[in-house]
Amino acid sequence: MATTRGRFLGLPLDRLTMTESIRACEEAIARRGEVHSDLNAANVLLALDDADMRTAIETSEIVNADGQSVLWATRFLGVPVPERVSGIDLMLQLVEKASEKNYTVYLLGASPKVNAKVREIFQVRGVHVVGARDGYWSTAEEAAVVSDIADSTPDLLFLAMPSPKKEAFVLAHRAQLNTGLAFGVGGSFDVVAGLTKRAPRILQKLGLEWFFRMVQEPRRLLKRYLVGNVRFTWIVVKSRFSRRAARSS
């Protein structure tokens, strides 16, 4: 993995295609105890502001370019990655691999109803789901959640939790989780369960998936995307001109 790793705005980022990412995840499952992270504009900003979020990304064995904005920005800064590797698409590819190779899966996060629906869907697809827990627990219950995951010894732990909550959870408990690969999937369970829709493929290719999501949940996402995207763009542009000034000095 070391040969694929570069740096983007001071953060690690692996130059991997989807096919290479699947292979890297399978190798991580075999080694056990490893973590997958995604970089999109929102996660980059969180990492720049939050030391724990940054540490979580720095210590992940696999870091993919999830957002189209990150893909474009790497090209703008002269550190391109070969393609966008969407977290939900990679998750679904790993679900197929789990069915083929009998990888065990633990589902953590989302609402009880959504979690149960995803478990049902994955089991119909031939996946051995060894455990499941919704994303609502108290601080006092957290040790029991960690213990249940560890006792299940899953090959894949999918965490359907928002950032930076999922990163903080893995960072705090990584040594105790006893998983092959811990993989944050954000709101992907809602999509699998049919609660929310993904953007049409053409909007994904145009980098407008964020806009499609914002239209579906304007109250929750309007500020995050509009303010966040402007800030992310400014940081990328500033980084390019800073590097150019450094080279010319």
N, C-alpha and C positions, 0 to 999 in steps of 0.2 A: 504493500500500500504506500510505502514511503515515496516511491517514484511518481505516484500520481498526485501528490499533495503540493498545492501552491498556497499563496496567501492572497486574500482579498480584503482590502480595507483593514488590514491587520489581523484578520481571522483566517483559520485554516479552511481550505476548500479543495476537494479532490476533483481532479480532471477525469471524470468518468462518464461513459455512455450508460444508457439503461442496462444494456447487456453486461457491461463490466460491473455495474453496481449490483446486479443480481448475483453475479459470481462472488463479488466482495462480501456480500451479506451471507452467502452460504459458507464462505471460508470463516467468517466471523462466528457463525453458529457453531461450526466445528471446534473453533478455539475456545468458545464460551466466555461469558463475562464481558462482552463488548457492547458498544453503544453506537447507534446511528443518529445523526442529526441532519437537519435541513437548514439551508440558508435562503431566506427570502428577505425582502426589504424590511419587514416588521421585525424579524429575528435579528437582523444586522443592527437595527437601531436599539433593540433591547440589549444586545451584547455590548454596544458602545456605552450604554448607560448603567448596566448592572454587572458587577464583578462576578457574581455567581453564574449568571447566564453565560458570560464570556468563558469562565472556567469549564462549564458544561460542554460548550462547543469545542474548546481547546483539547479536552480530554476524550472526545469522541473519536473512535477509530475510523468511522466513515462520515464524511460531511458532503452532502450533495447540494448542487444548485437547484433549489426547488422553484423559486420565482423567476418568471420571465425577465423581470427587471434586473435581477442579479446576473442572468445570462447576458443581457445587453451591456450591463455595466462592466462585466469582466472584459468584454471586447473593447469597450471604450477606453479602458485602462490598460489595454495591452496584455492582459493575463487571461485569455479566453479559456472557457471550458467547452467541451465538444457539443454538449446539448443540455437542455433542461431535463432534470430527472424529477418529475413530480412525485411528491411523497405518497399520494393516494395511488398513483399508477404503480409505483414500486411496491407498495403494500399489497396490492392485488396480485402482482406477479409473484410475490412471496407466498401468498395464500395458495396460488396454483402449485408452487413448489412444495408447500406443506402437504398438500393432497398427494402429490406424486411421491414424495420421499418420506412421508409419515413424520414430518416435523410436528411437534406438539406446540400448541398456541394458548396463550393466556390473554384475555381481553380485559383491559383496565380502562375505565373512564366512561364518559357520556352518562345519560340518564338511565335509570334501571330499564325502562321500556326499550330504549334504543340498544343498549348493551345486550339485552335478551334477544332482540331481533337479529342483531349481527351474529350472535352465537348460533342462532337457528340457521341463518343463511350460510355461514361458513361450514356448519356441520353437514348441510345438504350438499355442499360442494366437496365433501369427503375429508374435511379437516378435523383432526382430533383436538378439540378444545378441552384442555385439562383444567381450566379455571376461568372465572369471569367475576368481575366486581365493578359496579358503577363508580362514577367519579365523585360521589358525595360521601365523605367520611369526616369525622371529627379528628382533631389532633390526638385525642386519646385512643382513637381506633387505628391510627396509622401503623403502629407496630404489628397489629393483627393482619392488616392488609399485606405488609411486607412478608410476614410469616407465611401467609397463604400462598403467595407467589413462590416463595422459596421452596415450600413443601411440594409444590406442583412441578418444579424443575422444568419450566417450559423452554423449548428451543427458541421460540419467538414470544416476546412480550410486546404487544401493541398498546401504546398509551394514548388513548383518545382524550387528551387533556390540553387546555390552552397553555401557551408559553407566557411567562416563564415557569408556570406551576409544574409542568411535566419535567422540565430540565432540573428544577430544584429537587423534585422527588427522586429522580435517578441519581443525581449528584450526592444526595444525602444517604441513599440506601444501596448504592451500586454493589458494594461488597457483600451485601446480605441477600440480594435478589435471586441469585443462583439461576440465572437465565443464560441462554445462548447469546441472543442479541436483543437488546432493549431498543425499541423503535417507536419514536413519537409520531403519531398520525393526526394530531390536532382534531379537526372536525370531520375526519373521514368517515367515522362510524355513522354520522348523520346522513351522509351521502349514500353509503351502502344500505342503510335502513330505509332509504327513500324519503327521509324527512326534508332534505334539501337537495337541490339539483346542481349538477356541475354545469359550467358554461359550455355552450356548443364548441366543437373543436376549432372552428374558425376564430372564435374569440380567444381561445387559449393560445393559438398561434400568433395572434395579433398582440398578445400580452394584455388582454382586457378581461381576464378571468376575475381580477379583483373588482372590476366595475360590475360584473354580473352578480358577484356575491354581495356587493354593497347595495345593489338595487333590491336584493332579497331581504337584507337585514340593515336598512339604512340607519336606524337608531343606534345600533351597536357598532357599525363599521364606518359610518360617514367620516367621523373625525379621524379615526385610525388611518384610513386610506388616504384621504385628501391631505391632511397635515403630514402624515408619515411619508407619503410618496414625495411631497415637495422637499421635505428635509433630507430624505435619502438621495434625491437627485442633486441637491445642493452639496452634500458630502462627497458624492462621486465626482462632480465637476471640480470641486475644490481640490480633491486629491489629485486629479489629473494635472491641474495647473501647478500645484505644489511640486509634483514630481518633475514637471517640465522646467520649473524655475530652478530646482535643485541640480538638474543635469546641465543647465546653462551657466551656473555660477562657478 
